[in-house]
Amino acid sequence: MFDENTTLAEILKTEHGKKVLIENGVPCMSCAMASQEIEVLKIGDVADMYGLDKEKIVKELNEK
């Protein structure tokens, strides 16, 4: 189960997770700096930084 403290690395281990991040406009997917921090970047923090709806993203991540 995913929550706002789940790291991007954990989310990206699943195809569904990758799709949800892309569909919700998470900019880290194409950021070179993110690749260096992917193990510690939490989806809740990323969503807050970029004004994304973290509740929606977490909900979609947990749907399958």
Biopython code that builds the backbone (N, CA, C, O; Angstrom):
import numpy as np
from Bio.PDB.StructureBuilder import StructureBuilder

atoms = [
    (1, "MET", "N", (0.844, -1.187, 0.000)),
    (1, "MET", "CA", (0.000, 0.000, 0.000)),
    (1, "MET", "C", (0.885, 1.244, 0.000)),
    (1, "MET", "O", (1.845, 1.341, 0.764)),
    (2, "PHE", "N", (0.548, 2.177, -0.858)),
    (2, "PHE", "CA", (1.294, 3.419, -0.970)),
    (2, "PHE", "C", (0.678, 4.492, -0.074)),
    (2, "PHE", "O", (-0.533, 4.503, 0.147)),
    (3, "ASP", "N", (1.518, 5.393, 0.440)),
    (3, "ASP", "CA", (1.037, 6.566, 1.158)),
    (3, "ASP", "C", (1.943, 7.739, 0.805)),
    (3, "ASP", "O", (2.849, 7.597, -0.016)),
    (4, "GLU", "N", (1.705, 8.893, 1.417)),
    (4, "GLU", "CA", (2.470, 10.084, 1.025)),
    (4, "GLU", "C", (3.947, 9.988, 1.394)),
    (4, "GLU", "O", (4.747, 10.798, 0.926)),
    (5, "ASN", "N", (4.323, 9.021, 2.219)),
    (5, "ASN", "CA", (5.722, 8.834, 2.599)),
    (5, "ASN", "C", (6.443, 7.786, 1.752)),
    (5, "ASN", "O", (7.602, 7.461, 2.010)),
    (6, "THR", "N", (5.757, 7.266, 0.749)),
    (6, "THR", "CA", (6.361, 6.286, -0.142)),
    (6, "THR", "C", (7.351, 6.993, -1.065)),
    (6, "THR", "O", (7.050, 8.048, -1.622)),
    (7, "THR", "N", (8.524, 6.404, -1.218)),
    (7, "THR", "CA", (9.534, 7.021, -2.085)),
    (7, "THR", "C", (9.212, 6.773, -3.555)),
    (7, "THR", "O", (8.503, 5.832, -3.912)),
    (8, "LEU", "N", (9.751, 7.641, -4.381)),
    (8, "LEU", "CA", (9.562, 7.467, -5.826)),
    (8, "LEU", "C", (10.170, 6.149, -6.285)),
    (8, "LEU", "O", (9.633, 5.504, -7.186)),
    (9, "ALA", "N", (11.271, 5.742, -5.685)),
    (9, "ALA", "CA", (11.905, 4.479, -6.065)),
    (9, "ALA", "C", (10.951, 3.309, -5.856)),
    (9, "ALA", "O", (10.873, 2.415, -6.699)),
    (10, "GLU", "N", (10.232, 3.310, -4.748)),
    (10, "GLU", "CA", (9.273, 2.242, -4.469)),
    (10, "GLU", "C", (8.126, 2.257, -5.485)),
    (10, "GLU", "O", (7.697, 1.211, -5.970)),
    (11, "ILE", "N", (7.642, 3.452, -5.793)),
    (11, "ILE", "CA", (6.535, 3.590, -6.737)),
    (11, "ILE", "C", (6.952, 3.137, -8.131)),
    (11, "ILE", "O", (6.184, 2.478, -8.832)),
    (12, "LEU", "N", (8.160, 3.487, -8.526)),
    (12, "LEU", "CA", (8.628, 3.182, -9.876)),
    (12, "LEU", "C", (8.938, 1.708, -10.092)),
    (12, "LEU", "O", (9.243, 1.305, -11.215)),
    (13, "LYS", "N", (8.867, 0.905, -9.054)),
    (13, "LYS", "CA", (9.064, -0.531, -9.200)),
    (13, "LYS", "C", (7.874, -1.191, -9.885)),
    (13, "LYS", "O", (7.960, -2.342, -10.313)),
    (14, "THR", "N", (6.756, -0.457, -9.989)),
    (14, "THR", "CA", (5.560, -1.015, -10.623)),
    (14, "THR", "C", (5.203, -0.215, -11.870)),
    (14, "THR", "O", (5.365, 1.005, -11.905)),
    (15, "GLU", "N", (4.720, -0.908, -12.886)),
    (15, "GLU", "CA", (4.281, -0.220, -14.111)),
    (15, "GLU", "C", (3.103, 0.708, -13.812)),
    (15, "GLU", "O", (3.025, 1.815, -14.343)),
    (16, "HIS", "N", (2.194, 0.246, -12.961)),
    (16, "HIS", "CA", (1.034, 1.066, -12.589)),
    (16, "HIS", "C", (1.499, 2.365, -11.928)),
    (16, "HIS", "O", (0.965, 3.438, -12.209)),
    (17, "GLY", "N", (2.488, 2.259, -11.056)),
    (17, "GLY", "CA", (3.012, 3.440, -10.366)),
    (17, "GLY", "C", (3.608, 4.442, -11.334)),
    (17, "GLY", "O", (3.357, 5.642, -11.223)),
    (18, "LYS", "N", (4.393, 3.959, -12.281)),
    (18, "LYS", "CA", (4.987, 4.842, -13.293)),
    (18, "LYS", "C", (3.892, 5.582, -14.054)),
    (18, "LYS", "O", (3.973, 6.789, -14.282)),
    (19, "LYS", "N", (2.868, 4.826, -14.441)),
    (19, "LYS", "CA", (1.767, 5.407, -15.208)),
    (19, "LYS", "C", (1.062, 6.506, -14.410)),
    (19, "LYS", "O", (0.777, 7.576, -14.948)),
    (20, "VAL", "N", (0.784, 6.251, -13.148)),
    (20, "VAL", "CA", (0.094, 7.236, -12.297)),
    (20, "VAL", "C", (0.933, 8.503, -12.163)),
    (20, "VAL", "O", (0.401, 9.609, -12.260)),
    (21, "LEU", "N", (2.228, 8.356, -11.944)),
    (21, "LEU", "CA", (3.089, 9.533, -11.801)),
    (21, "LEU", "C", (3.094, 10.361, -13.085)),
    (21, "LEU", "O", (2.990, 11.587, -13.040)),
    (22, "ILE", "N", (3.212, 9.697, -14.206)),
    (22, "ILE", "CA", (3.228, 10.405, -15.495)),
    (22, "ILE", "C", (1.897, 11.107, -15.734)),
    (22, "ILE", "O", (1.864, 12.279, -16.108)),
    (23, "GLU", "N", (0.795, 10.380, -15.515)),
    (23, "GLU", "CA", (-0.531, 10.956, -15.760)),
    (23, "GLU", "C", (-0.839, 12.145, -14.850)),
    (23, "GLU", "O", (-1.641, 13.007, -15.208)),
    (24, "ASN", "N", (-0.212, 12.195, -13.690)),
    (24, "ASN", "CA", (-0.452, 13.290, -12.759)),
    (24, "ASN", "C", (0.588, 14.400, -12.869)),
    (24, "ASN", "O", (0.614, 15.313, -12.044)),
    (25, "GLY", "N", (1.438, 14.325, -13.878)),
    (25, "GLY", "CA", (2.387, 15.397, -14.160)),
    (25, "GLY", "C", (3.510, 15.544, -13.159)),
    (25, "GLY", "O", (4.005, 16.649, -12.939)),
    (26, "VAL", "N", (3.921, 14.437, -12.543)),
    (26, "VAL", "CA", (5.045, 14.502, -11.605)),
    (26, "VAL", "C", (6.304, 14.785, -12.425)),
    (26, "VAL", "O", (6.722, 13.944, -13.221)),
    (27, "PRO", "N", (6.912, 15.961, -12.241)),
    (27, "PRO", "CA", (8.024, 16.379, -13.083)),
    (27, "PRO", "C", (9.304, 15.583, -12.859)),
    (27, "PRO", "O", (10.209, 15.629, -13.691)),
    (28, "CYS", "N", (9.393, 14.866, -11.767)),
    (28, "CYS", "CA", (10.606, 14.118, -11.451)),
    (28, "CYS", "C", (10.907, 13.034, -12.473)),
    (28, "CYS", "O", (12.038, 12.557, -12.563)),
    (29, "MET", "N", (9.915, 12.652, -13.229)),
    (29, "MET", "CA", (10.091, 11.585, -14.196)),
    (29, "MET", "C", (11.121, 11.951, -15.267)),
    (29, "MET", "O", (11.756, 11.068, -15.842)),
    (30, "SER", "N", (11.287, 13.226, -15.530)),
    (30, "SER", "CA", (12.225, 13.647, -16.568)),
    (30, "SER", "C", (13.358, 14.515, -16.021)),
    (30, "SER", "O", (14.133, 15.085, -16.788)),
    (31, "CYS", "N", (13.452, 14.611, -14.712)),
    (31, "CYS", "CA", (14.466, 15.472, -14.096)),
    (31, "CYS", "C", (15.744, 14.682, -13.806)),
    (31, "CYS", "O", (15.712, 13.648, -13.140)),
    (32, "ALA", "N", (16.850, 15.180, -14.310)),
    (32, "ALA", "CA", (18.133, 14.507, -14.096)),
    (32, "ALA", "C", (18.526, 14.492, -12.610)),
    (32, "ALA", "O", (19.125, 13.525, -12.140)),
    (33, "MET", "N", (18.199, 15.531, -11.890)),
    (33, "MET", "CA", (18.531, 15.591, -10.462)),
    (33, "MET", "C", (17.753, 14.558, -9.658)),
    (33, "MET", "O", (18.269, 14.024, -8.676)),
    (34, "ALA", "N", (16.533, 14.275, -10.057)),
    (34, "ALA", "CA", (15.699, 13.328, -9.326)),
    (34, "ALA", "C", (16.324, 11.940, -9.320)),
    (34, "ALA", "O", (16.184, 11.197, -8.349)),
    (35, "SER", "N", (17.011, 11.589, -10.400)),
    (35, "SER", "CA", (17.604, 10.253, -10.471)),
    (35, "SER", "C", (18.629, 10.037, -9.363)),
    (35, "SER", "O", (18.879, 8.901, -8.960)),
    (36, "GLN", "N", (19.221, 11.118, -8.870)),
    (36, "GLN", "CA", (20.192, 11.021, -7.787)),
    (36, "GLN", "C", (19.523, 10.945, -6.423)),
    (36, "GLN", "O", (20.141, 10.496, -5.457)),
    (37, "GLU", "N", (18.275, 11.377, -6.330)),
    (37, "GLU", "CA", (17.576, 11.436, -5.048)),
    (37, "GLU", "C", (16.352, 10.533, -4.986)),
    (37, "GLU", "O", (15.592, 10.589, -4.019)),
    (38, "ILE", "N", (16.157, 9.716, -5.988)),
    (38, "ILE", "CA", (14.925, 8.941, -6.127)),
    (38, "ILE", "C", (14.666, 8.017, -4.931)),
    (38, "ILE", "O", (13.513, 7.707, -4.629)),
    (39, "GLU", "N", (15.714, 7.582, -4.259)),
    (39, "GLU", "CA", (15.561, 6.681, -3.113)),
    (39, "GLU", "C", (15.010, 7.408, -1.885)),
    (39, "GLU", "O", (14.462, 6.768, -0.987)),
    (40, "VAL", "N", (15.147, 8.726, -1.835)),
    (40, "VAL", "CA", (14.688, 9.474, -0.652)),
    (40, "VAL", "C", (13.521, 10.414, -0.927)),
    (40, "VAL", "O", (12.859, 10.869, 0.005)),
    (41, "LEU", "N", (13.265, 10.707, -2.200)),
    (41, "LEU", "CA", (12.145, 11.598, -2.527)),
    (41, "LEU", "C", (10.828, 10.899, -2.244)),
    (41, "LEU", "O", (10.559, 9.821, -2.774)),
    (42, "LYS", "N", (10.007, 11.521, -1.402)),
    (42, "LYS", "CA", (8.693, 10.967, -1.058)),
    (42, "LYS", "C", (7.633, 11.640, -1.907)),
    (42, "LYS", "O", (7.711, 12.838, -2.180)),
    (43, "ILE", "N", (6.639, 10.865, -2.325)),
    (43, "ILE", "CA", (5.618, 11.393, -3.222)),
    (43, "ILE", "C", (4.866, 12.559, -2.594)),
    (43, "ILE", "O", (4.485, 13.489, -3.305)),
    (44, "GLY", "N", (4.646, 12.536, -1.300)),
    (44, "GLY", "CA", (3.957, 13.641, -0.641)),
    (44, "GLY", "C", (4.761, 14.934, -0.718)),
    (44, "GLY", "O", (4.202, 16.006, -0.950)),
    (45, "ASP", "N", (6.073, 14.831, -0.521)),
    (45, "ASP", "CA", (6.944, 16.009, -0.599)),
    (45, "ASP", "C", (7.007, 16.553, -2.020)),
    (45, "ASP", "O", (6.955, 17.764, -2.233)),
    (46, "VAL", "N", (7.120, 15.651, -2.986)),
    (46, "VAL", "CA", (7.169, 16.067, -4.394)),
    (46, "VAL", "C", (5.868, 16.768, -4.772)),
    (46, "VAL", "O", (5.883, 17.814, -5.420)),
    (47, "ALA", "N", (4.749, 16.187, -4.363)),
    (47, "ALA", "CA", (3.447, 16.782, -4.673)),
    (47, "ALA", "C", (3.339, 18.179, -4.061)),
    (47, "ALA", "O", (2.855, 19.107, -4.708)),
    (48, "ASP", "N", (3.782, 18.324, -2.832)),
    (48, "ASP", "CA", (3.739, 19.639, -2.183)),
    (48, "ASP", "C", (4.630, 20.653, -2.903)),
    (48, "ASP", "O", (4.241, 21.807, -3.081)),
    (49, "MET", "N", (5.817, 20.226, -3.312)),
    (49, "MET", "CA", (6.756, 21.125, -3.995)),
    (49, "MET", "C", (6.191, 21.661, -5.300)),
    (49, "MET", "O", (6.445, 22.808, -5.670)),
    (50, "TYR", "N", (5.421, 20.825, -6.000)),
    (50, "TYR", "CA", (4.937, 21.204, -7.326)),
    (50, "TYR", "C", (3.447, 21.494, -7.382)),
    (50, "TYR", "O", (2.883, 21.640, -8.466)),
    (51, "GLY", "N", (2.802, 21.579, -6.218)),
    (51, "GLY", "CA", (1.388, 21.924, -6.176)),
    (51, "GLY", "C", (0.476, 20.867, -6.769)),
    (51, "GLY", "O", (-0.564, 21.189, -7.344)),
    (52, "LEU", "N", (0.863, 19.605, -6.631)),
    (52, "LEU", "CA", (0.055, 18.501, -7.146)),
    (52, "LEU", "C", (-0.856, 17.969, -6.047)),
    (52, "LEU", "O", (-0.585, 18.168, -4.863)),
    (53, "ASP", "N", (-1.914, 17.306, -6.425)),
    (53, "ASP", "CA", (-2.896, 16.769, -5.483)),
    (53, "ASP", "C", (-2.410, 15.423, -4.945)),
    (53, "ASP", "O", (-2.644, 14.385, -5.563)),
    (54, "LYS", "N", (-1.734, 15.441, -3.794)),
    (54, "LYS", "CA", (-1.136, 14.205, -3.285)),
    (54, "LYS", "C", (-2.172, 13.169, -2.877)),
    (54, "LYS", "O", (-1.926, 11.969, -3.001)),
    (55, "GLU", "N", (-3.331, 13.617, -2.390)),
    (55, "GLU", "CA", (-4.373, 12.654, -2.022)),
    (55, "GLU", "C", (-4.857, 11.891, -3.258)),
    (55, "GLU", "O", (-5.075, 10.680, -3.208)),
    (56, "LYS", "N", (-5.019, 12.613, -4.355)),
    (56, "LYS", "CA", (-5.452, 11.979, -5.613)),
    (56, "LYS", "C", (-4.394, 10.997, -6.121)),
    (56, "LYS", "O", (-4.717, 9.887, -6.546)),
    (57, "ILE", "N", (-3.145, 11.413, -6.072)),
    (57, "ILE", "CA", (-2.067, 10.558, -6.549)),
    (57, "ILE", "C", (-1.981, 9.285, -5.714)),
    (57, "ILE", "O", (-1.896, 8.187, -6.264)),
    (58, "VAL", "N", (-2.001, 9.423, -4.392)),
    (58, "VAL", "CA", (-1.933, 8.257, -3.504)),
    (58, "VAL", "C", (-3.124, 7.335, -3.733)),
    (58, "VAL", "O", (-2.975, 6.113, -3.760)),
    (59, "LYS", "N", (-4.293, 7.919, -3.896)),
    (59, "LYS", "CA", (-5.500, 7.109, -4.152)),
    (59, "LYS", "C", (-5.341, 6.312, -5.441)),
    (59, "LYS", "O", (-5.637, 5.118, -5.477)),
    (60, "GLU", "N", (-4.875, 6.972, -6.498)),
    (60, "GLU", "CA", (-4.687, 6.295, -7.781)),
    (60, "GLU", "C", (-3.592, 5.234, -7.703)),
    (60, "GLU", "O", (-3.699, 4.183, -8.335)),
    (61, "LEU", "N", (-2.551, 5.500, -6.938)),
    (61, "LEU", "CA", (-1.495, 4.511, -6.786)),
    (61, "LEU", "C", (-2.019, 3.233, -6.139)),
    (61, "LEU", "O", (-1.551, 2.139, -6.452)),
    (62, "ASN", "N", (-2.983, 3.369, -5.243)),
    (62, "ASN", "CA", (-3.520, 2.217, -4.532)),
    (62, "ASN", "C", (-4.661, 1.525, -5.260)),
    (62, "ASN", "O", (-5.148, 0.492, -4.800)),
    (63, "GLU", "N", (-5.093, 2.072, -6.383)),
    (63, "GLU", "CA", (-6.120, 1.436, -7.207)),
    (63, "GLU", "C", (-5.432, 0.508, -8.187)),
    (63, "GLU", "O", (-4.348, 0.808, -8.689)),
    (64, "LYS", "N", (-6.060, -0.606, -8.450)),
    (64, "LYS", "CA", (-5.451, -1.479, -9.440)),
    (64, "LYS", "C", (-6.443, -2.407, -10.047)),
    (64, "LYS", "O", (-6.088, -3.215, -10.906)),
]
sb = StructureBuilder()
sb.init_structure("model")
sb.init_model(0)
sb.init_chain("A")
sb.init_seg("    ")
for serial, (resi, resn, name, xyz) in enumerate(atoms, 1):
    if name == "N":
        sb.init_residue(resn, " ", resi, " ")
    sb.init_atom(name, np.array(xyz, "f"), 0.0, 1.0, " ", f" {name:<3s}", serial, name[0])
structure = sb.get_structure()
